[in-house]
Amino acid sequence: MAHLIFTQQLARFMTVPQVEIQAADLRSALDACFADYPRLRGYVLDEQGHLRENVVIFIDGQRARDCRLLDDALAPQSHVYILQALSGG
């Protein structure tokens, strides 16, 4: 089971789960998670289903390759970190 970990930056807006999901790729894992936590979808994906500009995803320590397709493969024990990038100055 892949582990999806939403970092605490999102906790300002809602409860952020740590989820274990069986999925072959990132898109499938996110879709399964959003089925249980639909409100979280709007903070991670835009209206076209692409990763929001202020969100970054790391899979096993590597940044996700494609912010639109989200087709990165997941291993059975992958750790997926979803975090809101911080900006400002």
C-alpha angles and dihedrals in degrees: 000000000000116000118226112198120188110200123231097259086082091051089082087072105033147340108295116214133209103221134191112209135170106225137141096218142019096257092054091048093050093046091052091049093048090052087066096033106031096167090061091063094073092055094050105034132039126227092280092053093253125133111271115249092243095052125084127190126201123192115198090337096312124106113247109261104219123038093191107044096029087201099145110141119245125213117220091259099035120147112217117193117196113192139169110238113233121229138174137086 
